[in-house]
Amino acid sequence: MILPIIAYGHPILKKRAQDIENDYEGLQELIEDMWSTMYNAQGVGLAAPQIGKSIRLFLIDTIQVMEDDEKEKGIKQAFINPTIIEEAGSAWAYEEGCLSIPNIRGDVERLDSIKIKYFDTEFNEHRVSYDKLNARVIQHEYDHLEGKLFLDYLKPVKKRLIKRKLESIKRGTISTDYKMKFYRLA
């Protein structure tokens, strides 16, 4: 099932998500719905807070954005209760976007190597190192679990330039090719 994506302005996007247990009700179905939702919106990653669940779960598929001769370097994986153990390497800027913040992109500097501990969909624990684009996408989605958005890394000038667009997203006066849910103050 394709779920609506929570739009910028909703408090859940700024809240630290909670760990889940292996008996979390409906987990496998939720993960399948998240894959469907992500692909429908043409994303490379999706975190549970983006579909209204404040739990520590995200998934990524970087295979789809790798050059043909680099496809084997991409990953398609669900990450449950992840913890970034280490970030290292050189900082590099890359233009990021977010399904919760449509039509806005900005350069974000991140370190190019990470080591992460997480559980897979069978609740097997893994400790894996990733680099380059894989590391970046993981860091972006991990930030969602920590209540951070890529906007938090933008320079003040860029933030001023996109202020009106952000207000339009908050008000729900934007158009997207995928379902979104907007936060309305009572």
ABEGO torsion letter per residue (X at the ends): XBBBBBBBGBAAAABBBBBBBAABBGAAAAAAAAAAAAAAAGBABBBAAAAGBBBBBBBBBAAAABBAAAAAABBBBBBBGBBBABBBEBBBBBBBBBAABBGBBBBBBBBABBBBBBBBAAGBBBBBBBBEAAAAAAAAAAAAAAGBBAAAABBAAAAAAAAAAAAAAAAGABBBABBBBBBBBX
